[in-house]
Amino acid sequence: MSIIDQSGTFPIGDRRVRRLGYGAMQLAGPGVFGPPRDHDAALAVLREAVASGVNHIDTSDFYGPHVTNRLIREALHPYRDDLVIVTKIGARRGADGSWIPAFSPEELTQAVHDNLRNLGVDVLDVVNLRIAFDLHHPAEGSIEAPLTVLADLQRQGLVRHVGLSNATARQIAEGRGITEIVCVQNQYNLAHRADDALIDDLAREGTAYVPFFPLGGFTPLQSSTLSGVAARLEATPMQVALAWLLRRAPNILLIPGTSSVGHLRENLAAAGLTLPDDAVEELNHMADIAG
Ligand SMILES: NC(=O)c1ccc[n+]([C@@H]2O[C@H](COP(=O)([O-])OP(=O)(O)OC[C@H]3O[C@@H](n4cnc5c(N)ncnc54)[C@H](OP(=O)(O)O)[C@@H]3O)[C@@H](O)[C@H]2O)c1
C-alpha cells in the first residue's frame, strides 16, 4: 500500500481514482508555452507519480501546446489500465503564447482529435469543456452549443466522460440536460473559496470536484497561518494546504502541479497528514484574512 492510498478514492464517471492525483500543466515551458526546461526531468516526474500510485492525471493539449500530452505519452504509454487521463478543450494558443477561446464546432472537434493523437489513445477517458465567458472566473452564459458538439463526439465513441471547467451552478444544470457531467474543475484553495456552496451540492450529488490551483497556482499560497500550522504539525505549508482540501469534502480530487520530483513526493505525502480539528478551524479563517 502506498502513502497516497490514505487519501481514499472517489469515482469519476465509471472510473474510481485515488484522491491524490497530478496536474501536468507545470511540465510545459515558462508560461505553459513551449517545451520543458529539462525534458528528462519532466518524464521523471510523470513516471514517479504513476509509480507512487497516482492514477488520475490532468492535462490539456493547449498546454505547450501539445507539449504535456506528448510528454505523458512518452513517459507512460502504454498506459496502465487504472490510469485516468482527464483533458480539457475550449482554447488554443496564439503564436505569442496567448490563450484564445476556441469554441466553434470545428475547433472543438479538432481539439478532441489532437488530444487523441498526442496522448496515443482511441478514446479519451474524460474531457472537460473549459468555459471562458470570463477567462479567469466562472461567468454566466449558455454552454448549449459547444457542449452539444462535445456530446456528439462522445456519442461517436471518441470521449468516454464529460466534465466542465470554470463553470457556474447554472451551467452545470444546463450541461446535465445535454449529457452526464462527471466532474467540475474550478479554481479553489484555502484562500479562494468562492465555490464552497457548489462543492457541498456536488458532494451530495456524488459528482467529483477537482480544484485547479490547489496550491495557489503560479504563486503558491503564502500565509503566516498556514506556515504556523505546518510548523506545529512538522509538515510543509503545501502539505497542509492539500490535507485541508482532502478534509474539506469527500468529492474533492487533488491535481497539484509540479515540475520537480522533490515537490511531487512532498505533495503526495500529504495523503498521510491528518489535520487536528483546531488546525482546521484556524485554516478555515484564512480566506477571510486573505480576502
Ligand atoms: N481548468 C483550468 O482552467 C485550469 C487552470 C490551471 C490549472 N489547471 C490544472 O490544475 C493543475 C494544478 O494547477 P497548477 O499546477 O497551475 O497550480 P498548483 O498546483 O496550485 O501549484 C503549482 C505551483 O506550485 C509549485 N509547487 C508545487 N508543489 C510545491 C511544493 N511542494 N513546494 C513548493 N512549491 C510547490 C509549483 O512549482 P514547481 O514546479 O517548482 O514545483 C508551481 O509553481 C494543473 O497542473 C492543471 O492540470 C486547470
The ligand as an SDF file (V2000), in Angstrom:
LIG
                    3D

 48 52  0  0  0  0  0  0  0  0999 V2000
   -9.2040   24.1870  -15.7420 N   0  0  0  0  0  0  0  0  0  0  0  0
   -8.3580   25.2040  -15.7200 C   0  0  0  0  0  0  0  0  0  0  0  0
   -8.6830   26.3090  -16.1680 O   0  0  0  0  0  0  0  0  0  0  0  0
   -7.0150   25.0370  -15.1040 C   0  0  0  0  0  0  0  0  0  0  0  0
   -6.2260   26.1750  -14.8490 C   0  0  0  0  0  0  0  0  0  0  0  0
   -4.9990   25.9830  -14.2490 C   0  0  0  0  0  0  0  0  0  0  0  0
   -4.5540   24.7170  -13.9260 C   0  0  0  0  0  0  0  0  0  0  0  0
   -5.3340   23.6280  -14.2050 N   0  0  0  0  0  0  0  0  0  0  0  0
   -4.8950   22.2520  -13.8310 C   0  0  0  0  0  0  0  0  0  0  0  0
   -4.6890   22.2460  -12.4340 O   0  0  0  0  0  0  0  0  0  0  0  0
   -3.4020   21.6970  -12.1370 C   0  0  0  0  0  0  0  0  0  0  0  0
   -2.8690   22.3220  -10.8650 C   0  0  0  0  0  0  0  0  0  0  0  0
   -2.6950   23.7100  -11.0300 O   0  0  0  0  0  0  0  0  0  0  0  0
   -1.2750   24.4190  -11.0950 P   0  0  0  0  0  0  0  0  0  0  0  0
   -0.2010   23.4280  -11.3330 O   0  0  0  0  0  0  0  0  0  0  0  0
   -1.3950   25.5440  -12.0350 O   0  0  0  0  0  0  0  0  0  0  0  0
   -1.1560   25.0760   -9.6670 O   0  0  0  0  0  0  0  0  0  0  0  0
   -0.8640   24.4880   -8.1910 P   0  0  0  0  0  0  0  0  0  0  0  0
   -0.9330   23.0090   -8.2010 O   0  0  0  0  0  0  0  0  0  0  0  0
   -1.7300   25.2430   -7.2790 O   0  0  0  0  0  0  0  0  0  0  0  0
    0.6100   24.9890   -7.9230 O   0  0  0  0  0  0  0  0  0  0  0  0
    1.6620   24.7730   -8.7920 C   0  0  0  0  0  0  0  0  0  0  0  0
    2.8030   25.6770   -8.3500 C   0  0  0  0  0  0  0  0  0  0  0  0
    3.2250   25.3030   -7.0460 O   0  0  0  0  0  0  0  0  0  0  0  0
    4.5930   24.9260   -7.0720 C   0  0  0  0  0  0  0  0  0  0  0  0
    4.7170   23.7780   -6.1630 N   0  0  0  0  0  0  0  0  0  0  0  0
    4.1720   22.5480   -6.3220 C   0  0  0  0  0  0  0  0  0  0  0  0
    4.4520   21.7630   -5.2690 N   0  0  0  0  0  0  0  0  0  0  0  0
    5.2010   22.5100   -4.4320 C   0  0  0  0  0  0  0  0  0  0  0  0
    5.7940   22.2560   -3.1800 C   0  0  0  0  0  0  0  0  0  0  0  0
    5.6750   21.0670   -2.5770 N   0  0  0  0  0  0  0  0  0  0  0  0
    6.5000   23.2620   -2.5870 N   0  0  0  0  0  0  0  0  0  0  0  0
    6.6320   24.4580   -3.1890 C   0  0  0  0  0  0  0  0  0  0  0  0
    6.0800   24.7610   -4.3740 N   0  0  0  0  0  0  0  0  0  0  0  0
    5.3710   23.7920   -4.9950 C   0  0  0  0  0  0  0  0  0  0  0  0
    4.9170   24.6030   -8.4950 C   0  0  0  0  0  0  0  0  0  0  0  0
    6.2650   24.8660   -8.7800 O   0  0  0  0  0  0  0  0  0  0  0  0
    7.3550   23.6890   -9.0320 P   0  0  0  0  0  0  0  0  0  0  0  0
    7.1460   23.2380  -10.4420 O   0  0  0  0  0  0  0  0  0  0  0  0
    8.6460   24.3680   -8.7970 O   0  0  0  0  0  0  0  0  0  0  0  0
    7.0760   22.6100   -8.0380 O   0  0  0  0  0  0  0  0  0  0  0  0
    4.0040   25.5770   -9.2360 C   0  0  0  0  0  0  0  0  0  0  0  0
    4.6020   26.8560   -9.3110 O   0  0  0  0  0  0  0  0  0  0  0  0
   -2.5820   21.9960  -13.3880 C   0  0  0  0  0  0  0  0  0  0  0  0
   -1.4690   21.1530  -13.4970 O   0  0  0  0  0  0  0  0  0  0  0  0
   -3.6050   21.8080  -14.4830 C   0  0  0  0  0  0  0  0  0  0  0  0
   -3.6560   20.4380  -14.8400 O   0  0  0  0  0  0  0  0  0  0  0  0
   -6.5590   23.7690  -14.7720 C   0  0  0  0  0  0  0  0  0  0  0  0
  1  2  1  0
  2  3  2  0
  2  4  1  0
  4  5  1  0
  4 48  2  0
  5  6  2  0
  6  7  1  0
  7  8  2  0
  8  9  1  0
  8 48  1  0
  9 10  1  0
  9 46  1  0
 10 11  1  0
 11 12  1  0
 11 44  1  0
 12 13  1  0
 13 14  1  0
 14 15  2  0
 14 16  1  0
 14 17  1  0
 17 18  1  0
 18 19  2  0
 18 20  1  0
 18 21  1  0
 21 22  1  0
 22 23  1  0
 23 24  1  0
 23 42  1  0
 24 25  1  0
 25 26  1  0
 25 36  1  0
 26 27  1  0
 26 35  1  0
 27 28  2  0
 28 29  1  0
 29 30  1  0
 29 35  2  0
 30 31  1  0
 30 32  2  0
 32 33  1  0
 33 34  2  0
 34 35  1  0
 36 37  1  0
 36 42  1  0
 37 38  1  0
 38 39  2  0
 38 40  1  0
 38 41  1  0
 42 43  1  0
 44 45  1  0
 44 46  1  0
 46 47  1  0
M  CHG  2   8   1  16  -1
M  END
$$$$
